[in-house]
Amino acid sequence: MQHPAVPDLQHTHTRPIHWVATATAVAGVVALSSVLQPDAATAAQSADRATATGPKSAPAHIAPPDPATVAFPLECGPVDAVVQKKASGDLDGDGTPETVAVVHCDAPMGTPPDAVYVITRDTRGGKPRVVATLVDPEERRTATALTVRDGAVRATLLGYSSPDVPSCCPDVTDDAKWQWKNGTFVSDTPAQARTV
């Protein structure tokens, strides 16, 4: 019985030199790609500039206040206060960024209400501190979205149409907006709330 003739394909047999050449080519591609990509610091600065829009853009060397270093005026008993969301930008037009933070108590069950605070740096010591409360936790609100753009704070807030609505099931949604005017944050929230 004869077997069909199969050509001897020399190029299909691997030799050690093939592996060396392949490894060298892969190393070259990896090295070249690391040179062509932006470094982490440049990417982070670009992202910070994109979120820090407002009346004046903050200089790149001024970082927004870090809410992780702030003692919030929130009574949480045995649990800690946690920052759920944050956004930064120049809210008062002075060229330095503020941070807006959505904070609530880290309750093991249920839906703890959110507070929304504005944080700035202390001019004397540079320490971050709360300068305004936009949403008090006693309002029983939950912030599902938060942005800072063009010097304004915008948030989507869930709430309750009456005290009889259970905490699990907010039935009202508000699109809230605050802007710094004449030395205070003024709410520009539409009068009509949407029912969920």
LUMPASE-60610 format. One record per residue (C-alpha): residue number from 1; residue in three letters; x, y, z. Coordinates in steps of 0.2 Angstrom, whole numbers, m for minus. Layout:
LUMPASE-60610
+-----+-----+-------+-------+-------+
:   k :   r :     X :     Y :     Z :
+-----+-----+-------+-------+-------+
: NUM : ala :     X :     Y :     Z :
...
+-----+-----+-------+-------+-------+
//
This chain:
LUMPASE-60610
+-----+-----+-------+-------+-------+
:   k :   r :     X :     Y :     Z :
+-----+-----+-------+-------+-------+
:   1 : met :     0 :     0 :     0 :
:   2 : gln :     7 :    17 :    m5 :
:   3 : his :     5 :    32 :     5 :
:   4 : pro :     1 :    48 :    m4 :
:   5 : ala :    16 :    59 :    m7 :
:   6 : val :    17 :    74 :     5 :
:   7 : pro :    31 :    87 :     2 :
:   8 : asp :    43 :    89 :    16 :
:   9 : leu :    39 :   106 :    22 :
:  10 : gln :    55 :   112 :    30 :
:  11 : his :    48 :   129 :    36 :
:  12 : thr :    35 :   119 :    48 :
:  13 : his :    49 :   112 :    59 :
:  14 : thr :    54 :   123 :    73 :
:  15 : arg :    72 :   126 :    78 :
:  16 : pro :    79 :   135 :    93 :
:  17 : ile :    84 :   150 :    82 :
:  18 : his :    65 :   152 :    77 :
:  19 : trp :    61 :   154 :    96 :
:  20 : val :    75 :   166 :    99 :
:  21 : ala :    69 :   177 :    84 :
:  22 : thr :    51 :   176 :    90 :
:  23 : ala :    55 :   181 :   108 :
:  24 : thr :    66 :   196 :   101 :
:  25 : ala :    52 :   202 :    90 :
:  26 : val :    39 :   201 :   104 :
:  27 : ala :    51 :   210 :   116 :
:  28 : gly :    53 :   224 :   103 :
:  29 : val :    34 :   226 :   101 :
:  30 : val :    32 :   227 :   120 :
:  31 : ala :    46 :   240 :   122 :
:  32 : leu :    39 :   250 :   108 :
:  33 : ser :    22 :   250 :   114 :
:  34 : ser :    27 :   256 :   132 :
:  35 : val :    36 :   271 :   124 :
:  36 : leu :    21 :   276 :   113 :
:  37 : gln :     8 :   276 :   127 :
:  38 : pro :     6 :   291 :   139 :
:  39 : asp :    12 :   288 :   156 :
:  40 : ala :     0 :   287 :   171 :
:  41 : ala :     3 :   305 :   177 :
:  42 : thr :    m1 :   313 :   160 :
:  43 : ala :   m17 :   303 :   159 :
:  44 : ala :   m22 :   307 :   177 :
:  45 : gln :   m19 :   326 :   173 :
:  46 : ser :   m29 :   325 :   158 :
:  47 : ala :   m44 :   317 :   167 :
:  48 : asp :   m43 :   330 :   181 :
:  49 : arg :   m43 :   344 :   169 :
:  50 : ala :   m58 :   336 :   160 :
:  51 : thr :   m68 :   335 :   177 :
:  52 : ala :   m62 :   352 :   183 :
:  53 : thr :   m72 :   363 :   172 :
:  54 : gly :   m79 :   379 :   178 :
:  55 : pro :   m78 :   398 :   177 :
:  56 : lys :   m59 :   396 :   178 :
:  57 : ser :   m49 :   381 :   175 :
:  58 : ala :   m38 :   376 :   190 :
:  59 : pro :   m19 :   376 :   188 :
:  60 : ala :   m13 :   358 :   184 :
:  61 : his :    m3 :   358 :   200 :
:  62 : ile :   m17 :   361 :   212 :
:  63 : ala :   m26 :   345 :   216 :
:  64 : pro :   m44 :   345 :   222 :
:  65 : pro :   m47 :   342 :   240 :
:  66 : asp :   m47 :   323 :   245 :
:  67 : pro :   m64 :   319 :   254 :
:  68 : ala :   m55 :   304 :   262 :
:  69 : thr :   m46 :   316 :   274 :
:  70 : val :   m61 :   325 :   279 :
:  71 : ala :   m71 :   324 :   296 :
:  72 : phe :   m89 :   325 :   289 :
:  73 : pro :  m103 :   333 :   301 :
:  74 : leu :  m112 :   316 :   300 :
:  75 : glu :  m118 :   306 :   315 :
:  76 : cys :  m115 :   288 :   311 :
:  77 : gly :  m114 :   280 :   328 :
:  78 : pro :  m103 :   264 :   328 :
:  79 : val :  m101 :   264 :   309 :
:  80 : asp :   m90 :   275 :   298 :
:  81 : ala :   m95 :   288 :   285 :
:  82 : val :   m91 :   282 :   267 :
:  83 : val :   m89 :   293 :   252 :
:  84 : gln :  m101 :   286 :   238 :
:  85 : lys :   m97 :   298 :   224 :
:  86 : lys :   m86 :   313 :   221 :
:  87 : ala :   m84 :   326 :   208 :
:  88 : ser :   m72 :   341 :   207 :
:  89 : gly :   m71 :   358 :   199 :
:  90 : asp :   m69 :   377 :   202 :
:  91 : leu :   m86 :   382 :   209 :
:  92 : asp :   m82 :   399 :   216 :
:  93 : gly :   m71 :   406 :   201 :
:  94 : asp :   m55 :   408 :   212 :
:  95 : gly :   m45 :   396 :   201 :
:  96 : thr :   m43 :   382 :   214 :
:  97 : pro :   m54 :   366 :   213 :
:  98 : glu :   m67 :   361 :   226 :
:  99 : thr :   m73 :   344 :   228 :
: 100 : val :   m92 :   339 :   230 :
: 101 : ala :   m94 :   322 :   240 :
: 102 : val :  m110 :   311 :   242 :
: 103 : val :  m108 :   303 :   259 :
: 104 : his :  m118 :   292 :   270 :
: 105 : cys :  m116 :   281 :   285 :
: 106 : asp :  m110 :   263 :   281 :
: 107 : ala :  m125 :   254 :   288 :
: 108 : pro :  m125 :   235 :   287 :
: 109 : met :  m143 :   235 :   281 :
: 110 : gly :  m156 :   246 :   273 :
: 111 : thr :  m153 :   262 :   263 :
: 112 : pro :  m145 :   276 :   273 :
: 113 : pro :  m149 :   293 :   267 :
: 114 : asp :  m135 :   303 :   258 :
: 115 : ala :  m128 :   320 :   262 :
: 116 : val :  m120 :   331 :   249 :
: 117 : tyr :  m105 :   341 :   255 :
: 118 : val :   m94 :   354 :   247 :
: 119 : ile :   m76 :   353 :   252 :
: 120 : thr :   m62 :   366 :   250 :
: 121 : arg :   m44 :   368 :   256 :
: 122 : asp :   m41 :   379 :   271 :
: 123 : thr :   m30 :   393 :   265 :
: 124 : arg :   m19 :   393 :   281 :
: 125 : gly :   m15 :   375 :   283 :
: 126 : gly :   m21 :   368 :   266 :
: 127 : lys :   m31 :   355 :   275 :
: 128 : pro :   m48 :   350 :   267 :
: 129 : arg :   m64 :   355 :   276 :
: 130 : val :   m83 :   355 :   273 :
: 131 : val :   m89 :   373 :   268 :
: 132 : ala :  m107 :   369 :   263 :
: 133 : thr :  m120 :   356 :   265 :
: 134 : leu :  m131 :   355 :   249 :
: 135 : val :  m141 :   340 :   254 :
: 136 : asp :  m144 :   336 :   273 :
: 137 : pro :  m146 :   317 :   278 :
: 138 : glu :  m162 :   322 :   287 :
: 139 : glu :  m170 :   325 :   270 :
: 140 : arg :  m170 :   306 :   267 :
: 141 : arg :  m162 :   308 :   249 :
: 142 : thr :  m151 :   296 :   239 :
: 143 : ala :  m140 :   303 :   226 :
: 144 : thr :  m139 :   292 :   210 :
: 145 : ala :  m128 :   304 :   200 :
: 146 : leu :  m116 :   318 :   203 :
: 147 : thr :  m107 :   330 :   191 :
: 148 : val :   m97 :   347 :   192 :
: 149 : arg :   m98 :   356 :   176 :
: 150 : asp :   m96 :   375 :   171 :
: 151 : gly :   m96 :   380 :   189 :
: 152 : ala :  m112 :   371 :   194 :
: 153 : val :  m115 :   355 :   204 :
: 154 : arg :  m129 :   344 :   197 :
: 155 : ala :  m136 :   328 :   206 :
: 156 : thr :  m150 :   316 :   203 :
: 157 : leu :  m159 :   314 :   219 :
: 158 : leu :  m171 :   300 :   224 :
: 159 : gly :  m184 :   304 :   238 :
: 160 : tyr :  m201 :   301 :   245 :
: 161 : ser :  m218 :   309 :   242 :
: 162 : ser :  m223 :   307 :   260 :
: 163 : pro :  m216 :   300 :   277 :
: 164 : asp :  m227 :   285 :   274 :
: 165 : val :  m217 :   279 :   259 :
: 166 : pro :  m205 :   265 :   265 :
: 167 : ser :  m186 :   269 :   265 :
: 168 : cys :  m183 :   254 :   252 :
: 169 : cys :  m194 :   262 :   239 :
: 170 : pro :  m191 :   280 :   235 :
: 171 : asp :  m205 :   287 :   223 :
: 172 : val :  m199 :   304 :   218 :
: 173 : thr :  m184 :   309 :   207 :
: 174 : asp :  m177 :   327 :   207 :
: 175 : asp :  m163 :   334 :   195 :
: 176 : ala :  m155 :   346 :   207 :
: 177 : lys :  m142 :   360 :   203 :
: 178 : trp :  m132 :   372 :   214 :
: 179 : gln :  m122 :   387 :   209 :
: 180 : trp :  m111 :   399 :   219 :
: 181 : lys :  m119 :   416 :   219 :
: 182 : asn :  m116 :   431 :   230 :
: 183 : gly :  m106 :   421 :   243 :
: 184 : thr :  m118 :   406 :   244 :
: 185 : phe :  m124 :   390 :   235 :
: 186 : val :  m140 :   394 :   227 :
: 187 : ser :  m152 :   379 :   222 :
: 188 : asp :  m159 :   380 :   205 :
: 189 : thr :  m169 :   364 :   206 :
: 190 : pro :  m184 :   363 :   195 :
: 191 : ala :  m200 :   365 :   206 :
: 192 : gln :  m208 :   350 :   198 :
: 193 : ala :  m202 :   333 :   204 :
: 194 : arg :  m204 :   318 :   194 :
: 195 : thr :  m213 :   303 :   201 :
: 196 : val :  m204 :   286 :   199 :
+-----+-----+-------+-------+-------+
//
